Amino acid sequence: MDVQTQIKIKNNPYLYRYLRDNSSWYKALNRNPDNIRQMEIEMKKAYKLNLTDKIDDMNQKIELLRSFMDILS
């Protein structure tokens, strides 16, 4: 694995944790460091860090607050 890829992984705790949980990526990154982009995409899917996931989470929180407000009033 090249040094830039290692630095990128160390600076991002999500990537670091994902790499430790999915050790098959070590082999893929050693063979081709450009696979880091694919790993980031899969990591975002796994940890639900995409924009749509964040919007869905916010909607769920708003619905929960709305239901609490309905109960209180």
N, C-alpha and C positions, 0 to 999 in steps of 0.2 A: 504494500500500500504506500502510495507516495505521501510526502510530508504535508502537502496542502490538504489532502483528503483527511489525514489524521488531525490536522488543526481544525478543520471544519467540524469534524465529529466531536472533538473535545470541547469546542465552543458552544455546541448545541446540546443541552442535556437530553432533549427528546431523541435526537439521533444516537447519542451515546447509549441511552437505555434501550432503544430499539435494536441496536447492533448487539448488545449483550443478550437480549432476549431471542434474537434471531441470528444465531452464529453462522448460518450459511452465507450471510452477506460478507463475511471476512474473505471467503474464497472468491466471491464475485468481485469485490473491490480490489483484491490483489491482482486478479487477472486484468481488470479494466477499471481504473479509477473513475471513469466517466459514468459508471453505474450509480454514483452517489445521487444523481438526480432521480433515478428510478427508486432508489431506497428512500429518498425524501418523500416521494409521492406515496409510497406504501406506508411509510411512517405516519403521514398525515391522515391517511385513511384509517389506520389502526387506532390512532389516538384521537380521532375526530377533531382535527385541527383545521379542516377546510372551512371556507367561508359559509357554505351551506349548512354545515354541522353547527357552526356557531350561531347562525340565524335560527335554526331549529331549536337549539338550546335556549336562546333568548325568548322565543315564542312560548316554550314550555314554562319558563319562569313567569312570564307575563300572565299566562293562563292560570297558573297556580295563585298568583297574587290576586287576580280577578275573582277567582273562586273564594278566596279568603275574604275579600271585600264584600262579596255577595252574602256570605254567611254572617258577617258582622253587621250588615245594614238591614 
